Amino acid sequence: MISQGLVSKIESRNAYVPCAHPERRHDCLFFICSNCGAAIELEDQRLEGLISEDAALIRFRATRCVVEVEGTCARCIATGAA
């Protein structure tokens, strides 16, 4: 299902989540709450461009890119759970 773009893998959690935009290929950018475990996927073409440029500089061909940012989500912050 990963190769078909239907799910993405959150590497640090060894978990699979439905792809937010299965109709097009994109790099995965996850914001993961270390308190409640919520994961929010975003697309950021600026970040994708920077990663592609860096890969080109070192003649590296990336086949898959997953960026994970761990912290505290807005809901946990608002409820004081963090």
C-alpha positions, 0 to 999 in steps of 0.5 A: 500500500505504500508503493501505491501511495495509499498509506505512509509509515511513521518510522519512529512509531512503526505505524501506518496511517492513511495518506492525506493526499493519495492522488499525488506523490509527495514527501511525508512531513509528520508532526507527532505529539509525544504526549497523546500520540496524535500525528498530523501530516502536512505537505511542504513543497519548500521542504521537498525542494530543499531536500531535492536540491541537497540530494542533487548536490551529492548526486543522491537519488532519494526513493522515499522521504519521511520527516518526523517532528516530535513535540506537543500538539495544540490540544495537549498544550491547551488542556495543560497535558504537556 
